Amino acid sequence: MDFKFSDDQNAIRELAYQIFTDRATDEFMLTFSRGDHAYDEQLWTTLAEQGLLGIAVPETAGGSGLGFTELCLVLEEQGRRVAPVPLFSSLVLGGLPLAEFGTADQQQLLASMSAGEVKLSAAVADLGMNSAVRTTVTASAGDQGWVLDGVKAAVPDGAVADYILVPAELDGQTSVFIVPTAADGVSLTPVEIGISGQRAAHLSLVGVKLDKDALLGQAGQGEHILDWLEQRANVAQCAQQVGVTEEAMKRTAAYVSERKQFGVPLGSFQALAMRMADSYIDVEAIRTTYWLALWRLSNGRDARAEVRAAKWWACDAAHRVVCTAQHLHGGMGADVEYPIHRFYLLAKQLSYTLGNGSQQLEKLGQLLAADDSLGFRALEV
């Protein structure tokens, strides 16, 4: 296993860092949070102009033709600045399945996405929901294609998406359809997700008629597509979580090194220093488990167990890091407009999207119970 990044990958990381740092300053983020915009249009345009929206899009579809690793490096930098752009929903939830399973005609949507003209998402919030509250869409064959009916809850950035990938029950099996949000019968109700205030939308489909080419992959292939996407979506969230927690930790370390009490820096107190050391260990645990899962996925290896373990760390350890960050900032850490609070909110949102830590452990346990060899996989590396 080689965790060294290539010169091109480092250049992509540096470009993303520069773009996000220049635009998503603390001052800008405060102003943005007081408005009602869903995302930062100017930042989205800049990312498109610099080719970062097409980082994992095939060259035949107008992208850079790079891979999932390069995309995760960009997501890390987004998390580091808590930048308000729909990268995860468009590039991961919508873009990756289209690049992997889409036809040449369907992949033309990726060219528009790379240019910043189209935004994508996927109605997959059910993957992290209890079965009692999951929503359902049904599909049937129509005269010219397909007809969809039903609802899907909490579609990430659904209110601004131009196309949404929607899983639907077709002849007793799951299939995935590409649904244009401008189609007749489609309605989207904007909502804020949890405590973070991130934008999403509830999707309603009433007699929505789609062409035959709206089917992604093959009929009945939906479960495979969703499993493929869930693994990459979880790893992409781990990438964002690395950026969020590492920046929160660094800001807190700088604060306790400067802030004085009883005439000495807070960081000189042993208890605080030990908490910062614990945060460092947690951040590195998130990073290393995420890198392992990313490496296995990028090299075509089975990564089911590694993805569950990485997402668990991204949930469990992130909670400790951002709570420590708020706690050590004292009263200012409780101010909802103070910068450190944004890192807390995004970390918690990432921890509950597509399944929280307990759900990841449950699914990891099921995997290990079904296949003992997964517990010894480290020997392959």
N, C-alpha and C positions, 0 to 999 in steps of 0.2 A: 504494500500500500504506500503510495507516494502522496503526501499532503502538500507538496510544494506546488505553488501556482506558477503558471508560465508567465513570460513577459507580457503577452497579450492579455491574459487574465488580470494581471496586476494593473495594466494600463486601463482596463475597463473599470476596475474598482476605483482607481484614482479619478477617472473622469466622473463616475457617479458621485463620489465623495465631493468633488468640486461643485458639481451642479446642485446637489442637495444642500450643501453648506452655504453656498452663495445665496440661494433663494429662501430656504426654510430657516431663517434666523429666528431667534426667540422673539424679537420685536414683530416680525411678520406673522409668526404663529399666534401671537396674542391678538393681533388685529383680525386675523382670519377666524379665530375661534369665536370672536364677537359678532361675526357676520352669519349669513345663512347660505353660503356657498357649499356645494357638496364636495368640491375638490378645487385645486388650484389650476386653472386653465393655462396660465402662462408656463407653469412648471411642466405640465403635460406636453405643451408645444415644444418646449426646450428639449425634453427627453426624446421626442420624436425627431427633431432636427439633428440631434447628436447620434441617432441610430440606436438608442437604448431600448426603445419600445419593440424593436425587431430583433433583439439580441438572440432569441431562441427560435426565430422564425426561419424556415428554410429559404435559401437563396432564390429558389424557384418561385417563392411567394413574396419576394421583395424584402426579405430580411437579411440578417448577417450570417445565418447558417451556423451559428455557434450552438452551445448546448445549455443544459440545465444548470451546470455549475456556474457558468457566466451569469445566468439570470439570477441565481441565488446571491452572487456577489453584489449585484445591483440592489436586491431586496434588503441585504444587510445594511447598506448605506441609507436606504429609505427609512429603515427602522431606527437608525442612529439619529436621524433628524425628525422622526415622527411626521414625515412629509405627507401632506394630504393629496395624494394622487391614487387612482384606482389601478395600481400595478398588479396587485395580487389577483384581483377579480378578472382583469383583462388578459394579462400575460400568462397567468397560471391556470385559473379555472376555465377560461375560455380559450386562450391561445394554445396551450400545450395539447389538449385533446384534438383540436382541429389540425395541428401539425402532425400528430401521430396517426389519427384515424380518418381525417378528412380527405375527400377527393380533391383533385386539382382545382375544380371549380369552387368547392367549398373553401379551399385555402386562400382564395382571392380575398376573403374577408381579412386574412392576416396581413395582406399588403396594405389594406386600408387602415388596419389597426397600427401597423408599423409607422404609417404616415401621420398618426394622431387623429385620423378622421372618424374612426369607429371605436367604440368601447364594447367590451364583451363581459360576460359573467356566466355563472352556472348555478342552477337551482339545486344545490347539494347540501344545504344546511341540515337536511334530515339525517345525514351521516353521523351527526353529533347529538341527535335528539333521542329521547326516550320513545319507544315504539307507540306509546299511548298518545303522543302528540304529533306524530309524523303526518305529513300531508301527502296527498295522492293526486296524480294526473293519469288519466286513461287516454289511450290512443286507439283509433279505429281506422280502417282503410276507407277512403272516400272515393268519389268518382275520378278525381284528378290527383289524388295523393293521400293525405292523412288529415284526420280531424282530432283535435285535442280538447279535452275538458278537464277541469280540476283546478286545484290551487297548490302553490308552493310558498312556503314562508321564508322570510328573511334572506332574500337573494342579495348577496353582497354587491353594493353599488348598483343595484337593479334599477333604481330610479334614473340613472344616467346611461344605462347600457342600451346599445342599439340592437344587440342580439344576445339571447340567453340560451344556454344549453339546458334542456329540460328532460330529465328522465321520466318515462311514462310507461304504464303497463299496457302491453300490446300482446294479445293472444296468450295471456298467462305468463309472459316473460317481460323483462325490462329492456326497453330500447331508449336511445337518446336522440332528441330532435333539436334542430337549430331553429329557434323561434325568433323572428323579427319582432321587436316590441311595438312596431308601428302597425302590425297586422290587425285586422278587424277581430274583435273579441278578446284582445289582450288588454288587461288593465293592470296598472302598477300603483300600489299605495305606499308612498315613502314612509319609512319609520327610522327611528334611531335605535341602534343595537346596544342594549344594556347601558352600563354606566359610562361607556367611552364616548357616546354620541356619534359613533360612526354611522354613515348613511347606508341604509339597505332599503328593500322594498318587498312587500308581499305581492306575489304574482297570482293573478286570476286569469284563467283561460276558459272561455265560453264559446264552444263551437268554432274554434280557431282552425281555419283551413290552411294546410301547408302543401307545397309541391312535393312530389316524390323524392326530389333531391334534398329535402330537409332532414332526411334520416342520416345520422352520423354513424359510420361503420355499417354493420349488418343488423338486420332485425333480430332481436333477442340477444344482442351483444352488450346490452347495457350494463349488466353486472360486471363484466370484465372491464369495460371502460371506466366505470365508477371506481372499481378497486385500483386500477392503474392511476386514475386521477387522484384518489384519496392519498396514496402514498406520496406523490409529488407535492400535493397541496400541504400535507403535514410537514414535509421537509422544508418547503418554502416558508412556512410559518416559523419553523425553527430558525431559518436564516434571518427573518425579521427580528425574532426574539433575541438573537445574538447582538444585533445592532442596538436594540432597545436597552437590554440589560447592561451591556458594556458601557454605553454612554451614560446611563444612570449611575453606574458605579464610579466612573471617572469624574463625573460632576460632583458626586458626593465626596470623593476623596479630596478633590480640590477645595471643597467647602470646608471640611473639617480640618484641613491643613491651614486655612486662613482664619477661620472663626475662632475667637479666643474666649475662654472662660477662666476666671481666677488668674488672668494674666498669661495663660499658656494656650497654645492651639488645642482644640478639641481632639485632634488626631493623636496627640501625645498620651491620651488616656488609654490605658491598656484595654479596657472593655470595648471602646470604640474601634481601636486598632484591630482587635480580634474579629469584630463584626465585619470590618472591611476585608479582612483576610478570608473570612467565610464567603463573602460576596465574590471575591476573586475566584475561589475554588468553584463556586456554583456557575459562574460565567464560563469558565473553562470546561466544566462538565457539559454544559449546553453545547458549547462549540465542538468538542471532540466527538460526542455522540452524533451530533448533526453531520459532521464531516464524514463519519463512518457510513451513515445512511446515504448521504449524498454520493459518496464514492461508489458504493455498491450499486445504486440506481444508475449512475452515469456509466458504469462498466457492465451493465446488463446482467447483474447478479440479483438473486433473490434477496430482497431487503425488507421483507415484511416485519420481522422481529426487530431489526435495527431501527426501522422507522417508528415503531411503537415506543421503543426505549428512548429514542431521541425526543419524541413529542412529549413523553412523560417528563423528562428532564426540563424541557422547555416550559412545561406547566408548573412543575413542583419547585424547581430551583428559581425560576423567574419570580415567583411569589416572594421568596425570601429576599431576593436582591432588591426589588422595588419597594418592598415594605421597609427594609433597612435604609434605603435611600430617603424615603419620606421621614422616617423616624429620626435619622441623624440630621436632617434639616430643621428639626424642631418645629416651632410654630409656622414657619414659612412653608414647610412641607405639606401642611394642611390647606394652604391657599390654593384654590382650584385654578387660579390664573398664574401661579408660579410655575416656571418651566418644568420642574421635576414631576409635577402632578400629571403632565401629559404622558410621561414615560410609564407611570403607574397604570394609567387607564389603558394604554395600548397593550401593555404586557398582560393585564388581566383579560382584555378582549381576545388576544391571541390564545390565551390559556383555555378559553371556553369555546372557541370556534372549532368545529369538526371533532369535538370530543375532548373533555377535560382530562386531567391526570388520572382520575379513577377509572374512567372509561378506557384510557389507553392501557392501563395495567390489566384491566379485565380482558381486553382483546389480546394483549401479549400473553397472558396466562393461557388463554384458549389455544393460541398458536403453539406454545411450548408443550401443552398437554397433548396436542395432536401429533407433534413431531419432536421427539426428544433430541434429535440432532441439532436443532436450532440453538440449543443451549451451549453447544460446543463450537459454534461457528467461528469464534475468534481464532481458532486454530488455522483457519484458511488464510488469514490475513498475513 
